[in-house]
Amino acid sequence: MLLALFLIDLAAGLVVFLPLVGRRNAGVKFYRLVLVISGALVLCAIAAHAFAKRIDLAEIDASLILFTLWVLFTLRWPKRVIFRLGALLLGLDYIIIGVIAFNAAMKPAHFAWAVAGALSSIALLGSVNLAMTLGHWYLVVRGMAIDPLKRLTIATLFAAIARVLVVIAACFAADRRVLFDIFFWMRAGWGLAGPLALYPMVWGTVRIRSTMAATGILYVDVVAVVIGEVLGGWLASLVHLPL
């Protein structure tokens, strides 16, 4: 269940933050790459839910594959409204299923915790991983505008702040003993303090259009966020709150 939740949150974040990039800037091939990656993650999530004997969740996850195929096949569609409708439905489906998966895996006392936990995790995982992927794309498409990477970099900051606020709120509601757990402080150090500490370096390199340096720092950011979210998911399953 935790593996499926992580995969869905990552896939959801990649897709939800795609509009900050824009097809005109990165091109259709970048969109296709991200959609294929997110689709592969969803397939793994379906398998994880199936192994957990939650066929109901696996069936719900399958709707993401259908919407992903819709968006993939309409990337070059002459009428943009068809593509935009599919992209909108795909994004909404990801958010809804992300909340459902969080609620099923963590079983929080109140559904609001599932919403806050899922959205903040999707935002942090998605913004950081998509920014790192886009950083690589600058090596493929020379001369691409730096604005998309700037927008994603700013998004990583807001996502990290939102995640910190959700965890702080959860700490007040959780058993205080969790604050003395070494894994909580590892989670806080890697997954919460890490992105905030790295942001000035990422922004500095992006501002001077040093995309290779920015991508290298974003690599570290991705590792920190993934470690933090994995530990956070494990702790959240113990206290039933979004840590």
C-alpha positions in Angstrom: 0.0 0.0 0.0 2.8 2.4 0.8 4.6 1.6 -2.4 1.5 2.2 -4.4 0.9 5.5 -2.7 4.4 6.7 -3.3 4.2 5.8 -7.0 0.8 7.4 -7.5 1.9 10.6 -5.7 5.1 10.8 -7.9 3.2 10.2 -11.1 0.5 12.7 -10.1 3.0 15.4 -9.4 4.7 14.9 -12.7 1.5 15.4 -14.6 -0.1 18.1 -12.4 3.0 20.4 -12.8 3.3 19.9 -16.6 1.3 23.1 -17.4 4.1 25.1 -15.8 6.4 23.8 -18.6 4.1 24.3 -21.6 4.1 22.4 -24.8 5.3 25.3 -26.8 8.4 25.6 -24.6 9.5 22.0 -24.2 7.7 20.5 -27.2 5.5 17.5 -27.6 8.3 15.0 -27.1 8.9 16.2 -23.5 5.2 15.9 -22.7 5.2 12.4 -24.2 8.2 11.4 -22.1 6.6 12.6 -18.9 3.3 10.9 -19.7 5.0 7.6 -20.5 7.0 7.8 -17.2 3.8 8.6 -15.2 1.9 5.8 -17.0 4.7 3.3 -16.1 4.5 4.4 -12.5 0.8 3.9 -12.4 1.1 0.4 -13.8 3.5 -0.4 -11.0 1.1 1.1 -8.5 -1.7 -1.1 -9.9 0.5 -4.2 -9.4 1.3 -3.1 -5.9 -2.3 -2.6 -5.0 -3.1 -6.0 -6.5 -0.4 -7.7 -4.4 -1.9 -6.0 -1.4 -5.2 -7.6 -2.3 -6.8 -4.3 -2.9 -8.3 -5.0 -6.3 -10.8 -2.2 -5.8 -8.0 0.4 -5.7 -6.2 -1.3 -8.6 -9.4 -0.9 -10.7 -9.6 2.7 -9.8 -6.0 3.2 -10.7 -6.7 1.8 -14.1 -8.7 4.9 -15.0 -5.4 6.8 -15.0 -4.1 4.7 -17.8 -7.2 5.4 -19.9 -6.9 9.2 -19.4 -3.1 9.0 -20.0 -3.7 7.3 -23.4 -6.3 9.9 -24.3 -3.8 12.7 -23.6 -1.0 10.9 -25.5 -3.1 10.3 -28.6 -4.3 13.9 -28.7 -0.9 15.6 -28.1 -0.8 16.6 -31.8 -4.6 16.9 -32.2 -5.6 19.9 -34.4 -8.3 20.9 -32.0 -6.6 21.8 -28.7 -9.8 21.7 -26.7 -9.8 17.9 -27.0 -6.3 17.7 -25.6 -6.9 20.2 -22.8 -10.1 18.4 -21.8 -8.2 15.1 -21.5 -5.3 16.8 -19.6 -7.8 18.4 -17.2 -9.5 15.1 -16.5 -6.2 13.3 -16.1 -5.0 15.9 -13.6 -8.2 15.8 -11.6 -8.2 12.0 -11.6 -4.6 11.9 -10.3 -5.5 14.2 -7.4 -8.6 12.3 -6.5 -6.9 8.9 -6.7 -4.0 10.3 -4.7 -6.3 11.3 -1.9 -8.1 7.9 -2.0 -4.8 6.0 -1.9 -3.5 8.1 1.0 -6.8 7.5 2.9 -6.6 3.8 2.3 -3.0 3.4 3.2 -2.8 5.7 6.3 -6.4 5.5 7.6 -6.3 9.0 9.2 -8.9 9.9 11.8 -10.3 12.7 9.6 -10.5 12.8 5.8 -9.0 16.3 5.8 -5.6 14.8 6.8 -5.8 12.6 3.7 -6.4 15.6 1.5 -3.6 17.6 3.1 -1.1 14.7 3.1 -1.8 13.7 -0.5 -1.8 17.1 -2.0 1.4 18.2 -0.2 3.2 15.0 -1.1 2.1 15.2 -4.7 3.3 18.9 -4.9 6.7 18.2 -3.4 7.5 15.0 -5.3 6.1 16.3 -8.6 7.7 19.7 -8.6 11.2 18.5 -7.7 11.3 15.5 -10.0 9.8 17.4 -13.0 12.3 20.2 -12.5 15.1 17.7 -12.5 13.7 16.0 -15.7 13.3 19.4 -17.4 16.8 20.3 -16.5 18.0 17.3 -18.5 15.8 18.4 -21.4 17.8 21.6 -21.8 20.6 19.3 -23.0 18.3 18.0 -25.8 16.6 21.2 -26.8 19.3 23.9 -27.1 18.1 27.5 -26.7 14.9 26.7 -24.9 13.6 29.5 -22.7 14.6 29.4 -19.1 11.2 30.5 -17.8 9.7 27.0 -17.4 12.6 25.9 -15.2 12.3 29.2 -13.2 8.6 28.5 -12.6 9.2 24.9 -11.5 12.0 26.0 -9.2 9.7 28.5 -7.5 7.1 25.7 -7.3 9.5 23.5 -5.4 9.9 26.2 -2.8 6.2 26.7 -2.3 5.7 22.9 -2.3 8.4 22.4 0.4 6.9 25.1 2.6 3.4 23.6 2.2 4.8 20.1 3.1 6.6 21.6 6.2 3.3 23.2 7.4 1.4 20.0 7.0 4.0 18.0 8.9 4.1 20.6 11.7 0.3 20.5 12.0 0.4 16.7 12.1 3.0 16.8 14.8 0.6 18.7 17.1 -2.0 16.1 16.6 0.3 13.0 16.8 1.7 11.2 19.8 4.6 13.3 21.1 6.8 10.2 21.3 7.2 10.4 17.5 9.2 13.5 17.9 11.9 11.5 19.7 12.1 8.9 16.9 15.4 9.1 15.0 13.6 8.2 11.8 11.4 11.3 12.2 14.4 13.6 12.4 16.0 11.8 9.4 12.7 12.4 7.6 12.7 16.1 8.7 16.3 16.6 7.8 16.3 15.0 4.4 12.8 15.6 3.1 11.9 19.0 4.7 15.0 20.9 5.6 16.9 19.5 2.5 14.7 21.1 -0.2 14.6 24.4 1.6 18.4 24.5 2.1 19.0 23.6 -1.6 16.6 26.1 -3.0 18.9 29.1 -3.0 21.6 27.2 -4.9 19.1 25.9 -7.5 17.6 29.3 -8.0 21.0 31.0 -8.2 22.1 28.6 -11.0 18.7 28.9 -12.8 18.8 32.7 -12.7 22.2 32.7 -14.5 20.9 30.0 -16.9 23.4 27.4 -15.7 21.1 24.5 -16.4 23.7 21.8 -16.0 24.6 23.0 -12.5 21.0 23.4 -11.6 20.2 19.8 -12.8 23.1 18.5 -10.7 21.7 20.2 -7.6 18.2 19.1 -8.4 19.6 15.5 -8.4 20.5 15.9 -4.8 17.1 17.5 -4.2 15.3 14.5 -5.7 17.3 12.1 -3.5 16.5 14.1 -0.4 12.8 14.4 -1.2 12.5 10.7 -2.1 14.2 9.6 1.1 12.1 12.0 3.1 8.8 11.0 1.6 9.6 7.3 2.0 10.4 7.7 5.6 7.4 10.1 6.0 5.1 7.5 4.5 6.3 4.8 6.9 5.9 7.1 9.9 2.5 8.2 8.7 1.3 4.6 8.5 2.2 4.2 12.2 0.5 7.4 13.6 -2.2 7.7 10.9 -1.2 11.3 10.2 0.7 12.9 7.2 4.2 13.0 8.5 
